[in-house]
Amino acid sequence: MDSDPRPTSLTRRQFVTSSAAALAASRFTHGTRAAEETFEQRRETGGGPFRVIIDTDPGVDDALALLLAMRSPELSIEAITAVAGNVPLELTLPNALRMVEIAGRTDIPVAAGAKAPLLRRLVTAAYAHGENGLGGAVFPEPTTKPVTSPASEVIRQIVRKFPGEVTLLTIGPLTNIASALNADPELAGMLRALVMMGGSLSGGNITPAAEFNIYVDPEAARIVFQSGIPITMVGLDVTRKTSLTEEHLRRLQAGQNPVSQAAATIARNALEHNRQRGFVVGPNMHDSLAIAGFIRPSLLKLKEYYVDVETAGELTAGETLGYSPDAGDLRRRPEMQKDAAAMNMSIRGSAPTLGGTRTSPVVRDKFIPNCNVAIDVDSEKFFELLIGRLSGSQ
């Protein structure tokens, strides 16, 4: 009697890969259901706000996203962790501290994270966010001090303290998250979910292929996407539909509170910066949409994909590739898509080179989703939430 339960048609590598993918898929499905729970549903069952950690690189839209989060009763913000990205850490950290002080939320610990990507030199976006990261808007130096522990350790400690309860809201490069996962292999299984602003299935914004947050540290992003954490990707496919306007600015200026006035100052500078550079629309509120989409899931339409990150391409590093059984030229009837994916849709990478040692371009033997990707957004309702919370009218 054969004691080996594996099908003989699978190699050991394929069996291990498929088994790991199946385990990740089980966690993804369970985590997706948890992540779609609304605050109202949670409150009806006696639950409180959602525990979150916000990882950020402020950044104009990061700053408004942080203010939105701190004005939202749905969130229990356990920590804010800063990372280098839009501008260096020497600016993102004090910018995060400034937002905490403006919002009157100095009870939230703020931690300094990575100064550079895992393997690459830092590329910043000062061209879009100004030299100080806030579009040139000037605020007093923060008096609040960051905690002494590094961001990756703060993340690890909080997740272990509240296993199964913490959602990571990541609105910058994923260096801090990957560092925490590398330091603690059990951590991914203890997270409730991860909602990121990052990636795109429709072209990039720093290169034709790559969205900025993923481009800055594609190796970190790949670690996160392959970790098995239930992920929601809020990328350029939807954030491009969130342009700030003069009307939004007027509503912020009318708000009689420090958060609204600070947001208006940042928004005014950002709009003027875009005008000076010849853009016909205002800046997009990329990061605020990721926060808002977690607070109010009905804002976004989601679709399951297997997402991976290109790390080796000279022209495509940081590109997020989405695989789906109903994408491509030869589409099957809807009732056959699931069966076709389960039976024979493999995830293929590049073909082997003549001089290489790889024998197969198959990366995954079967299609198993690892990510919910936002493919559409109700922009009007998004801005009602964003401007309403910041101005104090909601």
Residue pairs with C-beta under 8 A, 6 or more apart in sequence:
6 12
6 15
7 15
10 18
10 365
14 365
17 364
17 365
18 364
18 365
18 366
21 364
21 365
21 366
21 368
22 368
23 228
24 228
24 368
24 370
25 368
25 369
25 370
27 189
27 228
27 229
27 230
28 228
28 230
28 231
28 368
28 369
28 370
28 371
30 230
31 192
31 193
31 229
31 230
32 193
32 230
32 372
34 192
34 193
34 230
35 167
35 192
35 193
35 195
35 230
35 232
35 294
35 297
35 372
36 297
38 296
38 297
38 298
39 49
39 50
39 74
39 295
42 48
42 50
48 76
49 73
49 74
49 75
49 76
50 74
50 75
50 76
50 167
50 294
51 76
51 78
51 158
51 162
51 165
51 166
51 167
51 192
52 69
52 75
52 76
52 77
52 78
52 166
52 167
52 168
52 169
52 294
53 77
53 78
53 79
53 80
53 81
53 154
53 155
53 158
53 159
53 166
53 167
53 168
53 169
54 65
54 66
54 69
54 77
54 79
54 80
54 81
54 169
54 170
54 171
54 291
55 80
55 81
55 83
55 113
55 151
55 155
55 168
55 169
55 170
55 171
55 172
55 174
55 176
55 177
56 62
56 65
56 66
56 80
56 81
56 82
56 83
56 92
56 96
56 170
56 171
56 172
56 287
57 82
57 83
57 84
57 85
57 86
57 87
57 92
57 133
57 171
57 172
57 173
58 66
58 82
58 86
58 92
58 95
58 96
58 99
58 133
58 134
59 85
59 86
59 87
59 92
59 95
59 125
59 129
59 133
59 134
59 171
59 172
59 287
60 86
60 128
60 129
60 130
60 133
60 134
60 135
60 266
60 269
60 270
60 283
61 171
61 283
61 284
61 285
61 286
61 287
61 288
62 86
62 92
62 95
62 171
62 172
62 287
63 95
63 98
63 99
63 133
63 134
63 263
63 266
64 263
64 266
64 267
64 285
64 287
64 288
64 386
64 390
65 171
65 197
65 285
65 287
65 288
65 290
65 291
66 80
66 96
66 99
66 100
66 103
67 99
67 102
67 103
67 259
67 262
67 263
67 390
68 288
68 291
68 292
68 385
68 386
68 389
68 390
69 75
69 77
69 169
69 291
70 77
70 99
70 100
70 103
70 105
70 108
70 259
71 103
71 259
71 389
71 390
72 291
72 295
72 389
74 295
75 295
77 105
77 108
78 108
78 109
78 158
78 162
78 166
79 108
79 109
79 110
79 111
79 147
79 154
79 155
79 158
80 96
80 100
80 108
80 109
80 110
80 111
81 110
81 111
81 113
81 151
81 154
81 155
81 176
82 89
82 92
82 93
82 95
82 96
82 110
82 111
82 112
82 113
82 146
82 151
83 89
83 92
83 113
83 114
83 151
83 172
83 173
83 175
83 176
84 92
84 113
84 114
84 115
84 116
84 117
84 122
84 124
84 173
84 175
85 92
85 124
85 125
85 172
85 173
85 212
85 213
85 216
86 92
86 124
86 125
86 126
86 128
86 129
86 133
86 172
86 212
87 95
87 124
87 125
87 126
87 129
87 131
87 132
87 133
88 115
88 122
88 124
89 112
89 113
89 114
89 115
91 132
91 133
92 133
92 172
93 110
93 112
93 146
94 141
94 142
95 132
95 133
95 134
96 110
97 110
97 142
97 144
97 145
97 146
98 139
98 140
98 142
99 262
100 106
100 108
100 110
100 142
100 144
101 142
101 143
101 144
102 139
102 258
102 259
102 262
103 258
103 259
104 258
106 144
109 146
109 147
109 154
110 144
110 146
110 147
111 146
111 147
111 149
111 150
111 151
111 154
112 146
112 150
112 151
113 150
113 151
113 152
113 175
113 176
113 179
114 151
114 152
114 175
114 176
114 179
115 122
116 122
116 175
117 173
117 175
117 216
117 217
117 219
117 220
118 175
118 178
118 179
118 217
118 219
118 220
119 219
120 216
120 217
120 218
120 219
122 216
123 206
123 215
123 216
125 206
125 212
126 133
128 273
128 283
129 135
130 136
130 137
130 269
130 273
132 138
134 266
134 269
135 266
135 269
135 270
135 273
136 269
136 273
137 265
137 266
137 268
137 269
139 262
139 265
147 154
149 157
151 176
151 179
151 180
152 176
152 179
152 180
152 183
153 180
153 183
155 168
155 176
155 177
155 180
155 187
156 180
156 183
156 184
156 187
158 166
159 166
159 180
159 187
159 190
159 191
160 184
160 187
160 190
163 190
164 190
164 191
164 192
165 192
166 190
166 191
166 192
167 191
167 192
167 193
167 194
167 195
167 294
168 177
168 191
168 193
168 194
168 195
168 229
169 194
169 195
169 196
169 290
169 291
169 294
170 177
170 194
170 195
170 196
170 197
170 198
170 213
170 224
170 290
171 196
171 197
171 213
171 286
171 287
171 290
171 291
172 213
173 213
173 214
173 216
173 217
173 220
173 221
174 196
174 198
174 213
174 214
174 217
174 220
174 221
174 223
174 224
175 216
175 217
175 220
177 194
177 220
177 223
177 224
178 217
178 219
178 220
178 221
178 223
178 224
179 220
180 187
181 187
181 188
181 223
181 224
181 227
182 223
188 227
188 228
188 229
189 228
191 229
191 230
192 230
193 229
193 230
193 231
193 232
194 224
194 229
194 230
194 231
194 232
195 231
195 232
195 234
195 290
195 293
195 294
196 213
196 224
196 231
196 232
196 233
196 234
196 290
197 213
197 234
197 235
197 239
197 286
197 287
197 289
197 290
198 211
198 213
198 214
198 221
198 233
198 234
198 235
198 320
199 211
199 213
199 214
199 221
199 233
199 235
199 236
199 307
199 309
199 320
199 373
200 210
200 211
200 235
200 236
200 237
200 320
201 235
201 237
201 305
201 320
201 321
201 322
201 373
201 375
202 236
202 237
203 209
203 236
204 210
204 211
204 212
204 215
204 236
204 318
204 319
205 211
205 212
205 236
206 212
206 215
206 318
207 215
207 315
207 316
207 318
209 310
209 313
209 315
209 316
209 317
209 318
209 319
210 218
210 310
210 316
210 317
210 318
210 319
210 320
211 235
211 236
211 318
211 320
213 221
214 221
214 309
214 318
214 319
214 320
215 317
215 318
216 318
218 309
218 310
218 311
218 317
218 318
219 311
221 309
221 318
221 320
222 308
222 309
222 311
224 231
225 231
225 307
225 308
225 309
225 320
225 370
225 371
226 308
226 370
228 370
230 372
231 307
231 370
231 371
231 372
232 293
232 294
232 302
232 371
232 372
232 373
232 374
233 307
233 320
233 371
233 372
233 373
233 374
234 289
234 290
234 293
234 300
234 374
235 320
235 373
235 374
236 286
237 373
237 374
237 375
238 289
238 300
238 374
238 375
238 376
238 377
239 284
239 285
239 286
239 289
239 290
239 377
240 284
241 284
241 377
241 379
242 284
242 285
242 286
242 288
242 289
242 377
242 379
242 382
242 383
243 281
243 282
243 283
243 284
243 285
244 267
244 270
244 271
244 282
244 283
244 284
244 285
245 282
246 271
246 282
248 267
248 282
248 383
248 387
249 264
249 267
249 268
249 271
251 387
251 391
251 393
252 260
252 261
252 263
252 264
252 267
252 387
252 390
252 391
253 260
253 261
253 264
253 268
254 260
254 391
255 261
255 263
255 264
255 390
255 391
255 392
255 393
256 392
257 391
257 392
259 390
259 392
260 390
260 391
260 392
263 390
270 282
270 283
271 282
271 283
273 283
274 281
274 282
274 283
285 382
285 386
288 382
288 386
289 299
289 377
289 382
292 299
292 382
292 385
292 386
293 299
293 300
293 374
293 377
295 385
296 381
296 385
298 378
298 381
299 377
299 378
299 381
299 382
299 385
300 374
300 376
300 377
300 378
301 374
301 375
301 376
301 377
302 372
302 373
302 374
302 375
303 324
303 372
303 373
303 375
304 324
304 369
304 371
304 372
304 373
305 322
305 323
305 324
305 369
305 370
305 371
305 372
305 373
306 322
306 323
306 324
306 347
306 364
306 367
306 368
306 369
306 370
306 371
307 320
307 321
307 322
307 323
307 370
307 371
307 373
308 320
308 321
308 323
308 347
308 363
309 318
309 319
309 320
309 321
310 316
310 317
310 318
310 319
310 320
310 321
311 317
313 319
322 371
322 373
323 345
323 347
323 367
324 367
325 332
325 337
325 338
325 340
325 341
325 345
325 367
326 332
326 334
326 337
331 337
332 340
341 366
341 367
342 366
342 367
345 366
345 367
346 362
346 363
346 364
346 365
346 366
346 367
347 362
347 363
347 364
347 366
347 367
348 361
348 362
348 363
349 361
349 362
349 363
350 361
351 361
352 358
352 359
352 360
352 361
384 394
385 394
387 393
388 394
